[in-house]
């Protein structure tokens, strides 16, 4: 079953955060991304498509993000059906 979630990723340590940096995102595919940047921080709200349950996605994304100097939180997108 295809699922959609929103991942909010924050970089405060100067680690690059742009669309190419999300290229090796594990267990999900980015279908939309909106970026915001300031002098000392960057963030992205990314709509993801994935097959796995959200808890499994979070358990994969958190260490992936931490390895890049980012933090991440994920929330499911509610179906409009």
PyMOL commands that set and color helices and strands:
alter all, ss='L'
color gray80, all
select helices_A, chain A and resi 20-22+54-66
alter helices_A, ss='H'
color red, helices_A
select strands_A, chain A and resi 3-11+29-37+42-50+70-76
alter strands_A, ss='S'
color yellow, strands_A
deselect
rebuild
show_as cartoon
